[in-house]
Amino acid sequence: MEIVIGLPKGSLNNVNRGNTYQLFKDAGYEVRGYEPGNESYEINIANDDEIKAFLTRPQSTPVELNRGMVDIAIVGEDWVKEESVSHEGGITKIGDLDYGQTRLIVAVPVDSPYFSLSEFFRLNKDRKTPILCFTEYPNLTRKHIMENDGYKEVFGDSIPLVQVRGLVDGENDMVQIINSDGATEVYIAKGADLIVDNTQTGSSLKKAGLVELETIMHSSAGLYAGVSCVDEKLEKAKMIFEQLYGATTARKYFDVKFNVNNDIALVVSDFLVDNGYCSDEPTINSGSKFSQINVLIEKNKFPEMLNGIKKYNASSVVRMMLNNM
């Protein structure tokens, strides 16, 4: 049995955002040819000969899943939804991997007089030139616009025109949704009225002189199965997900060890439990005079815990990263 997996090209394998390569390494896979910035289209999982891996672009990954070109893939939910607007398809989510979080948003120039998309359409109802919206998500954008109260008041049930390169669809040429193929924010400077784009922090939008009007959806990376992932392949896919999910969960924790006097070890253990400073009950290893206490703690709670255990004269504090849970 061989299962074909699509591994994401782009931001989800960026060391500052997702680093899917490191995720696979942390999950115990020996990955070759997928180092960030130096990816190959054919990737080798050296220690699992049942997995065949290819590099995939997020925009095309759902298409490949729906056509059985890959069995499973890591991709953002936004791209899956974009492919599934007009038909359900055969893509199912095996599980969310809780990284690569982003939002799909509507944005306009920062000096625009609009506070919502509905207001945008109402204030532009008498204009004589088409409203231009650039996006990499034409399907989700058209769906969102057609559900907007302001659009329905001005244009009724008419379908906005969508243009993807030379292909044109839709009847309302006063609202034109144009595929951008990346770098979407620059189209505002070129005369677009609004854009729909994904953003993580909003900083790139601000640099481009844009402001958000509203959020269409929240998205994160997940492992998805396509039409060909059935029976043995599906069971294998679930095993891969469990390995990866353990590694993503581990990213949120520190493995911490420290020493305290034997006579207060149980008191310190109760302190850690009562304050939620451990994922499970602390492990205590007693010596002749000192006890070593070992806990797994969420990273954001570590500074607070460190201050707390200093009151018990904790010594030899060691903080380590986890690879898996």
N, C-alpha and C positions, 0 to 999 in steps of 0.2 A: 504494500500500500504506500502511495506517495501523495502527499498533500502539498499543494502549491499556494504559497503565501505572497501577497504583495506588501512590500515594505515602503513606507512613504518617503518620497523625495521632497525636499524643501524644509519648511519651518519645523515640522515634527521631527526632523533629524538634525535640528540646529542645537549646538551645545548649550545655548542660552535659553532654549525654550523646552524642547521635548527630549532630544537626544535618544531616539528610539534605539540606536546602536548600543548605547550604554545600558538601556533597559534590558535588551536581550543578553548582554554580557552579565548583568546582575542576576538575571533569571537562570544563569547557568549554561547559556548557549555560546559556543565558540563560533563567532560570526566573522567572516572574512569578505572583504570587498564592499563593506557598508560603512566605513569610517566617515564621519561627517565631513563634507567638503570633498571627499574622494570616493564617492559611491560608484559602483559598477552596476550595470543593468542586470547581470546575473550574479547572485550573491550566494556564498557557500556557508551552510550551517554544518560545520565540520564534525560535530559530535552527535548529529541526528540525521541519519541518511534517509529518513522518511519525509523530511522537509526539503522542498525545493523552493527557493526564494528568488523573486524578481523585484527590481525597483519599479515603483509605480507613481505617477503623478496624481495628487489628490483629486484633481478635476476628472480624471479618466478612470479612477479606481472603481467607482460604482458601476460604470459601464462594463468593465472587465468582470466584476462579480456577477452581474446580471446575465452575462453571456458565457459563463463558465470558463473564462480565460485564466482566472485565478480562483481557487477554492475559498480562501479567506484573505482578509487584508486588514491592516491597521489604517484607519482613515477617520477624519473628523465627521461628526454627525451632520454638520452643515452640508457637506458634499453629498452625503447619502440622501438627505432630504431634497436637495436640489435635483437629483436624478429621479426622485420618487414623487414629484409634485403631481404629474398627470397620470401616473400608474404606480401601483404598489410594488411591482417587480418581485424578485425572489430574494431580496437581501434581508437577512435577520441579524440582529445584534446578539453576539455571544455574551458580551459584557463591556461595560465602560472601564477604561484604563486610567481615568482620573488624571490626565495630564493634557497639555495642549489646549487649555481652556481659552475660548475666544467668544466674541459676540458678533452677530451679524446685525449691522446698524444702518440706519438711514442718516445721511449727513448732508449739510448745505453749507455755503460760505458763512463764516462767523458773523458777518455784518448783515445777514439776511433778517427780515422782519418777522420770521415765522417761529412759532413755538411748538408746532406739531405738524404732522403730515397732512392732517385734515385742513388745517389753516392754510397750508401751502396751496392746496388745490382750490380752496374757496377764494383766496386772494388772486389766483391766476386764472379765474374762470373766463375773463374777457380778453385774454391775450390772443394775439393773432399768429404767433409763431409757436412751433411745437415745444413742449416740455421735454428736455433731454435728460435721461438718467443713464449713467454708465455703471456697469456692474459685472462681476464674474458669475453672478447668480441670477440669470434672467428669469428662470422659472419661479424661484421663491419670490423674487421682486415683483413679478406680474401678479402672483397670487396675493401678496400682501397689499399691493396697490388696489386690486379689485375688491378687497375686503374693507378698504378704508372708507369711512363715512363721507369724508369730503369728496373723494373721487366719485362715489356713487351719486352724491348730490349734483355734481357737475356733469358727469359723463354717463350716468346710469349703469347699465350692464355691458356697455361696449368694452371690447377686449383691447388693451393697449398693444401697440405694435411692438414686436420684439425682433431685433436684428442680430443674428449671429453670423458674422462675416457676410457672405452673400445671401444667406437664407433669411427671409422676412416672413413674419406671421402676425396676424392680428388686424383689426379693423380701425382702431382709433389712432390715426397718425398724429393727433395732437399730443399724445403721450407716447414717447418712443423710448424703449428700454434697449440699450445697445451693449453688446458683450464687449468687455474691456480687455480681456487677456492679461490682467495684472496691472500693477501701478495705477490703480483706479483713481486714487485721490488727485492725480495730476490733471484729470479731465475737467475739474472745476475751473482751473486756471485757463483752460482752453475754451471755456464757454458752456460747459454742462450746467444744468440747473441744480441737480442733486446726484448723489451717488449712493449705492448700497455696497458696503464692504465689510470685511471682518476686521476686528480690532481686538487686541489683548488689553492694552492699557489706555488707548486713546491718544497717546503721545504723538504718533505719526500724523493723526488727523489734525491735531493742534498745530503742528509744524507746517502743515499744508494750508492753514488758515480755515479749517472747517470746524463745525460744531454738530454734535449729534442731535437729531430730532427724536428718534425712538429706536428701540431694540426690536428686531424681528425675532431673533432666537438666540439662545445660549448653546454653545457647542463644546465638546471635548473629544479627544481621541478614544476610539473603541476598537475592539476586534469584531469584525463583521464576517458573516458567512454568506456565500453566494449560492446560486442554484445547484451547483455541483457538489456542495458540501453536505453529504448525507452519509448515514450509516457509520462505517469505520472512520471516515474522514471527519464526521461531526464529533465523534468521541475524541479523536486526536486533537481537534480544534479546541475542545473544552479543556483538555490537558494543557495545551499551550497557553490558553488564557489564564489558567490557575497559576502557572509558572510566572507569567508576566505580571499578573495582578499582585502576586506576592512581592515582586520586586518594586512595583509602584507604591505599594503600601509601605514597604520598608523605607522608602525615601523620606517619609514623614517622621521617622523615629531616630533617636539616638540609643545606642547601647551604652549604658553608664554603669561603671563600677567604682566603688569607693569603700574606704575602711572606717569603722567606728569601734569604740570600746565594746567588748562583749556584753557588759552589763546594761547597755542601752540599745542593743541591736534590735530587739523586739519593739521598743518604743519608736525607733526611727522607721522601722517597717510600717508600723501603724500610721505614723505621720505621712508617709508616702502614699499609702492607700487612702487615708481620709481626705487628702488633698488632690486626689486624682493624678498623681505624678507617676503612675505606672500603668501599663496596659494590662498586666496580670499581677498576681501577688509577687512581691520581691523575692529573689533567691538569696538566702543567707548561708554563707560558708564560714563556720567558726574556726578560729585558730586558738592558740594558747592565751593571747591577750586581746586580739582584735578579730572582728568579723568583717568579711567582705560582703557587701550588699550589691546585688546586680539587678538593674531594672531596665525595661524598655520604656522610653518616655517620648512623647510628642515633642518635636523640636521647639515649637513655640513655647512650651512649658519649661524647658531646661533652665533658662536664667533664673526663673522664680524658684525652681527646686534647688538650684545651686545655693542661692541665698539662704534657703531654709535649712539645708543640711550643714551649713557652716555653723549654725547655732549649736549643733551637736558635735562640733570639732571634727567633722569629716576630713579625712586625709587621703592622699593618693587617688584623687579623682581622675578617672580615665573616661573620656568620651569617644565613642567610635561610631562610624557610619555602619549601616546595615546594607547587605546586598539582597536579602530576601527575608520574608516572614513565614 
